[in-house]
C-alpha cells in the first residue's frame, strides 16, 4: 500500500528479516543506494512517537487513500476493456477493497451478542426445511451460509433429487435458483413440470397424447413456477461471480441456489483442473458465508467406486474431491442398486435411492431411503 518505493522496500526488508536490527539496517543503508538513506533513517529514529490515537487515525487516512487510488485504477482498467467478464472482475475486486480494515473486530463479543438476541427472540430460528420428514429430523433443515454437496455417479438421479428439493423449498416462499450447466433450461423446466404434475417426462418432452386435463395441469404448473419466481439459468460458462451476483440479490428469507454441477463450472484462473475445482469450491463457501445464501452444489463421483464390490459411495469418491469434502457443511451421497443391476429394475420405473448423509457438521449422519420414480422424476420417503 506504500506509494513511496523507498519506504515500500524498507518495510519489505523489515518483514523479510522478521525483526528490527538497527545495525543491520545501517549496513543495508550504506551498501544499497536504492534503500532508505542513513539521514532519513536517523531522522525517523530520533523522531518522537506521535501516540496511538494519532497513529490509528493516520493509518485509517492512508488506508482510505489507498482504497480510492485502487478503485480508480480498477474503473480505469474496466473503461479500457468493458465486457461482462471484466465487469464481474471489477465488482469482485472492489468488494475485496471494501473489506480491508485497520482494525480487527472483537468476534467473540459480536457472536455472543447475536446468540443472546437469538435466545430471547420470539422469531423462529432460520432453517429451510426440505419437507422430507426423516431428512429434516436428521439435519434440522438447511441453515443460512451452508454449502451443501449432493454427489452421485451420472444418471443416478441427483438432478431430479435437487429439483424435488428445490420445489419443496420454493413453495415455502424462499427465493430459489437453479444453475444448470450440464443441460438446457428447457430440459430442467420439463423435469420440474413432470415432478409437479406426475405426468411422465417422455410424454412432456414429446408432447405425446396429452389430454386436455394434462395440458391444463401443465399450464397451471408453469403459472405456479412463474409466481414463485424460480430462476432457471443454463449458461454453460457459469462462474462463482455469477453465483455471487445471484446471492447478493435482496431476499426477505434466506435464498437457496442449486448448481448442476460443480466440475463443469468455469473459473477465471488458468490452473490445473483439480486446483481449479478446489478454488471454485472454496469461492462458493466464501460466497455462502458472506451473503447468507444456502448453496446446494451437485458433484460427480469418480470411477473408483466402480472397482469395489460394494459400490456405495464414500466422501473420498468425490471427483477432484479434496476441497469439496473440506468446504462442505453437509455432503449427501446418492446410490441405487438398479443402476448396477439392470435386471432388477422395476417395470414401473420405481427405484430405491439411498441418500447417505455422510457429512453433517451440525447434526446427524446416516442413510435415508427414498422411492424414486424415474418416469416422473419424483422422490418420496
Order of alpha helices (4+ residues) and beta strands (2+ residues): alpha-alpha-alpha-alpha-alpha-alpha-beta-alpha-beta-beta-alpha-beta-alpha-alpha-alpha-beta-alpha-beta-alpha-beta-alpha-beta-beta-beta-beta
